[in-house]
Amino acid sequence: MMLFNFISYRYLKILITIFLALELFFVSIDSLQYFDHMPDSVNLIILFYSYEALYALNYVLPISLLLSVVVFYISMIKTNQYAALLALGYSKKIILAPVLIVNITILVLFIILNITPFVYAQEKVENIVYQGSNMNTANNLFVKYKDSYIFFGKIYPLLQTAQNIKVFRVENKKLVSVSSSKEAVFKDNEWILKNVSVMDMPKDYEIGHPGITIKTYKDVHLLQGFRPKVLDTIYQNKPSVSIYDALTSMKILYESHAEFGRVRGIFYTLTIIQFFVIFTSIIVVYYSPVLARYGNLALHGIVFSVFCLIMWGIFFSLGKLSANNLFIPEFGLLIPFVILAAAGSYCFTKLNHI
């Protein structure tokens, strides 16, 4: 416990310093693109920077964890604390364990955070800046849901409203009815169509049988569970989506026998791929010298930092490409991750033998 407190305390100090520095840098740089559109209200400006800081977590947290490991080990080697701990009988795995525990805990909390609306921070930033103009809308969407085909003329995922909706209900490969509405709102986990015109198709297309009947209703409740963010997940080129919405999208697309590679890629990026940080850290520690005189610490620091940035860039790019459905996520994401995990696991098993 004493070793854990010693290591984790010093590591957390470095991590918090690097994280806050990168967070401030990202927020400062990213907010420049909205400088000409900043709201006049102080409250909105505070909200803007709060959401910007949350949005920055996606970029800043992984690289902060990696760079913190590099700085922590370089500083321990430089002050001979690393060699002293080894001389006291602690193995390299035991010294590394507190760092891994801290990083895994932070990553698990970050994944849990991705289940919540936290992931929509960027959309809220744009909504504040552009005051609900034509941002965050999707046009002319045609989707299948259970026994219905739905056309959305325009949908606003954040506002949870839609315009110009047509619902085509099909039974036994025959069109049963067509419901049309100019406006719809998502409420209580279902869509409520306003001022609906329902056109029921005839059962028999023969002379003398009843023909098409048209009825109007003030409200029609349908499409239960078909959440607006599900549409955003499936059809936006650069979707920001929570883990919950990704799982919901996969369920809907699977039941509809539709391709859902993009959603799988998003899900892998938000969950499994986050742990590339752990295996990259192990590789860095494996190649770290024990004493300062065993190598050039400045050179080691630069090499390790560049290596971490490269690994972060690779998995970040693969995640974005997978979200755009450019390749099968199991090949484009999971195979590189498995290779890295295998290399990291090998280095961990050999850590006490070098």
C-alpha positions in Angstrom: 0.0 0.0 0.0 2.9 2.4 0.8 4.4 1.8 -2.6 1.0 2.3 -4.3 0.5 5.6 -2.6 4.1 6.7 -3.3 3.8 5.9 -7.0 0.2 6.9 -7.7 0.6 10.3 -5.9 3.6 11.3 -7.9 2.1 10.0 -11.1 -1.2 11.8 -10.6 0.6 15.1 -10.0 2.3 14.8 -13.4 -0.9 13.5 -15.0 -3.0 16.4 -13.7 -0.4 19.0 -14.8 -0.1 17.6 -18.4 -3.9 17.1 -18.7 -4.7 20.7 -17.6 -2.1 22.1 -19.9 -3.3 20.1 -23.0 -6.9 20.8 -22.1 -6.3 24.6 -21.9 -4.3 24.5 -25.1 -7.1 22.6 -27.0 -9.9 24.7 -25.7 -8.0 27.9 -26.6 -7.2 26.8 -30.1 -10.5 25.2 -30.9 -12.5 28.1 -29.7 -10.8 30.4 -32.1 -12.9 29.0 -35.0 -16.0 30.3 -33.2 -14.5 33.7 -32.2 -16.7 35.7 -34.7 -19.8 33.9 -33.6 -19.4 34.2 -29.8 -22.7 34.9 -28.0 -23.1 38.1 -26.1 -24.5 36.5 -22.9 -21.9 35.7 -20.2 -23.9 32.6 -19.2 -23.8 31.3 -22.7 -20.0 31.9 -22.9 -19.5 30.0 -19.6 -21.6 27.1 -21.0 -19.6 27.3 -24.3 -16.3 26.8 -22.6 -17.7 24.2 -20.3 -18.9 22.1 -23.2 -15.6 22.8 -25.1 -13.7 21.4 -22.1 -15.9 18.3 -22.1 -15.5 17.9 -25.9 -11.7 18.2 -25.5 -11.6 15.1 -23.3 -11.9 12.9 -26.3 -8.6 14.1 -27.7 -6.7 15.2 -24.6 -7.3 12.3 -22.2 -5.5 9.4 -24.1 -2.5 11.5 -25.0 -2.3 12.9 -21.5 -2.2 9.4 -20.0 0.6 8.3 -22.4 2.8 11.4 -22.0 2.4 11.2 -18.2 3.8 7.7 -18.2 6.8 9.0 -20.3 7.4 12.0 -18.0 6.9 10.0 -14.9 9.4 7.3 -15.8 12.0 9.7 -17.1 11.8 11.8 -13.9 12.1 8.6 -11.7 15.1 7.4 -13.7 16.7 10.9 -13.6 16.4 11.1 -9.8 17.5 7.5 -9.4 14.2 6.7 -7.6 13.6 3.9 -10.1 16.9 2.2 -9.3 16.4 2.7 -5.6 13.0 1.0 -5.7 14.5 -1.9 -7.7 17.3 -2.1 -5.2 14.8 -2.4 -2.3 13.4 -5.6 -3.9 10.4 -4.2 -5.8 10.1 -5.7 -9.3 9.4 -3.6 -12.4 5.9 -5.1 -12.6 5.1 -4.1 -9.0 6.4 -0.5 -9.7 4.3 -0.3 -12.9 1.1 -1.7 -11.3 0.0 1.5 -9.6 0.3 3.4 -12.9 -1.7 0.8 -14.8 -4.4 0.8 -12.1 -4.7 4.5 -12.2 -4.9 4.6 -16.0 -7.4 1.7 -16.2 -9.6 3.3 -13.6 -9.6 6.6 -15.5 -10.3 4.8 -18.8 -13.2 2.8 -17.3 -14.7 6.0 -15.9 -14.3 7.7 -19.3 -16.0 4.8 -21.1 -18.9 5.1 -18.5 -19.0 8.8 -19.3 -19.4 7.9 -23.0 -22.7 6.2 -22.1 -24.2 9.6 -21.1 -25.0 12.7 -23.2 -21.5 13.9 -22.5 -20.5 12.8 -26.0 -22.8 15.5 -27.5 -20.8 18.3 -26.0 -19.6 19.5 -29.5 -23.1 19.7 -30.8 -24.1 21.7 -27.8 -21.2 24.0 -28.4 -22.3 24.6 -32.0 -25.9 25.0 -30.9 -24.8 27.8 -28.5 -22.7 29.5 -31.1 -25.1 29.3 -34.0 -28.2 29.8 -31.9 -30.1 26.8 -33.3 -29.7 27.7 -37.0 -29.4 25.0 -39.6 -26.7 23.2 -37.5 -27.3 19.5 -36.5 -29.9 18.6 -39.0 -30.3 15.7 -41.4 -32.2 15.9 -44.7 -34.1 13.4 -46.8 -33.6 10.2 -44.7 -35.3 7.0 -45.7 -35.0 4.1 -43.2 -36.6 0.8 -42.3 -37.9 0.1 -38.8 -39.6 -3.2 -38.1 -42.6 -3.4 -40.4 -42.4 0.2 -41.5 -40.4 2.4 -43.9 -40.0 6.0 -42.8 -39.1 9.0 -44.7 -37.9 12.1 -42.8 -37.8 15.3 -44.9 -35.7 17.0 -42.1 -34.8 15.8 -38.6 -33.2 17.7 -35.7 -31.5 15.1 -33.4 -30.7 17.6 -30.7 -34.2 19.2 -30.7 -35.8 15.7 -31.2 -38.2 17.0 -33.8 -38.8 16.3 -37.5 -40.6 17.7 -40.5 -42.3 16.2 -43.5 -42.7 12.6 -42.3 -44.2 9.7 -44.2 -44.6 6.3 -42.7 -45.2 3.3 -45.1 -46.5 0.3 -43.2 -46.0 -3.1 -44.9 -47.4 -6.5 -44.1 -46.6 -9.6 -46.1 -44.7 -7.5 -48.6 -47.9 -5.5 -49.3 -48.3 -1.8 -48.6 -51.0 -1.5 -45.9 -51.1 2.2 -45.1 -49.3 5.5 -45.6 -49.2 8.1 -42.8 -48.2 11.7 -43.6 -47.4 14.6 -41.3 -45.7 18.0 -41.6 -44.4 17.9 -38.0 -43.4 15.2 -35.4 -41.8 15.3 -32.0 -40.0 12.5 -30.1 -41.5 12.3 -26.6 -41.7 9.5 -24.0 -39.6 7.2 -26.2 -42.0 7.4 -29.2 -42.7 9.6 -32.1 -45.9 11.8 -32.0 -47.0 12.9 -35.4 -49.1 16.0 -35.5 -52.2 16.5 -37.8 -51.7 13.2 -39.5 -53.3 12.0 -42.7 -53.6 8.2 -42.9 -54.3 6.6 -46.2 -55.3 2.9 -45.8 -54.7 0.7 -48.9 -57.5 -1.7 -50.1 -57.2 -5.3 -49.2 -58.3 -6.5 -52.6 -57.6 -4.5 -55.8 -60.7 -5.6 -57.6 -63.7 -3.8 -59.0 -66.5 -3.5 -56.5 -64.3 -3.9 -53.4 -63.7 -0.9 -51.0 -60.9 1.4 -52.3 -58.5 3.7 -50.6 -59.7 5.3 -47.4 -58.2 8.5 -46.0 -58.6 9.5 -42.4 -57.2 12.4 -40.4 -56.0 12.4 -36.8 -54.8 15.1 -34.5 -52.0 13.0 -33.0 -50.6 9.6 -33.9 -48.2 7.7 -31.7 -45.8 5.3 -33.4 -42.2 4.2 -33.9 -41.6 3.4 -30.3 -38.0 3.4 -29.3 -36.8 4.9 -32.7 -34.7 7.6 -31.0 -33.5 10.7 -33.0 -29.9 10.0 -32.1 -30.2 6.6 -33.8 -30.7 8.4 -37.1 -27.8 10.6 -36.4 -25.6 7.6 -35.7 -26.5 5.8 -38.9 -26.6 8.7 -41.4 -24.3 11.5 -40.3 -20.8 11.5 -41.8 -19.1 12.5 -38.6 -21.5 11.2 -35.9 -21.0 11.9 -32.2 -22.9 9.2 -30.4 -23.1 7.7 -27.0 -22.5 4.0 -26.3 -26.1 3.6 -25.5 -27.2 5.0 -28.8 -24.7 3.0 -30.7 -26.0 -0.2 -29.1 -29.6 0.8 -29.9 -28.6 1.5 -33.5 -27.0 -1.9 -33.8 -30.1 -3.6 -32.5 -32.4 -1.8 -34.9 -30.1 -2.3 -37.9 -29.6 -6.0 -37.0 -33.3 -6.6 -36.7 -33.8 -4.8 -40.1 -31.1 -7.0 -41.7 -29.2 -3.8 -42.6 -25.4 -3.3 -42.7 -24.1 -1.7 -39.4 -20.4 -1.7 -39.8 -20.2 2.1 -39.1 -22.0 1.7 -35.8 -19.8 -1.3 -34.8 -16.7 0.9 -35.5 -18.1 3.7 -33.3 -18.8 1.2 -30.5 -15.3 -0.3 -30.7 -13.7 3.2 -30.7 -15.7 4.2 -27.6 -14.9 1.0 -25.7 -12.2 -1.5 -26.5 -9.9 0.8 -28.5 -9.5 3.1 -25.5 -7.3 0.5 -23.8 -4.5 1.0 -26.4 -3.2 3.4 -23.9 -2.4 0.6 -21.4 -0.5 -1.5 -23.9 1.4 1.4 -25.3 2.4 2.4 -21.7 3.8 -1.1 -21.1 5.9 -1.0 -24.2 7.3 2.4 -23.1 8.2 1.0 -19.7 9.7 -2.1 -21.2 12.3 -0.1 -23.2 13.0 2.4 -20.4 16.5 2.2 -18.9 17.0 1.6 -15.2 19.7 4.2 -14.7 20.4 7.6 -16.4 23.9 6.5 -17.4 22.5 3.6 -19.4 21.2 6.0 -22.1 20.5 9.5 -23.1 17.3 10.4 -21.2 16.5 13.4 -23.4 16.7 11.2 -26.5 14.6 8.5 -24.8 12.0 11.1 -23.8 11.7 12.4 -27.3 11.5 8.9 -28.8 8.9 7.7 -26.3 6.8 10.8 -26.8 6.9 10.5 -30.6 6.0 6.8 -30.3 3.0 7.6 -28.1 1.8 10.3 -30.4 2.1 8.0 -33.4 0.1 5.3 -31.6 -2.5 7.8 -30.6 -2.7 9.1 -34.1 -3.0 5.7 -35.6 -5.9 4.6 -33.5 -7.6 8.0 -33.6 -7.4 8.0 -37.4 -8.6 4.4 -37.6 -11.6 5.3 -35.4 -12.6 8.2 -37.6 -12.2 6.2 -40.8 -14.2 3.4 -39.3 -17.0 5.8 -38.3 -17.2 6.8 -42.0 -17.6 3.1 -42.9 -14.5 3.0 -45.1 -13.5 -0.5 -44.0 -14.7 -3.4 -41.9 -14.1 -2.4 -38.3 -13.1 -5.9 -37.2 -10.2 -5.7 -39.6 -9.4 -2.0 -39.5 -9.7 -1.5 -35.7 -9.7 -4.8 -33.8 -6.8 -6.5 -35.7 -4.3 -3.5 -35.1 -5.5 -3.4 -31.5 -4.9 -7.1 -31.0 -1.4 -6.8 -32.5 -0.6 -4.0 -30.1 -2.2 -5.9 -27.2 0.0 -9.0 -28.0 3.1 -6.8 -28.2 2.2 -5.1 -24.9 1.4 -8.4 -23.2 4.7 -9.9 -24.3 6.6 -6.9 -23.0 4.8 -7.2 -19.7 5.6 -10.9 -19.3 9.3 -10.1 -20.0 9.4 -7.0 -17.9 11.2 -8.5 -14.9 13.8 -10.3 -17.0 15.5 -7.3 -18.5 
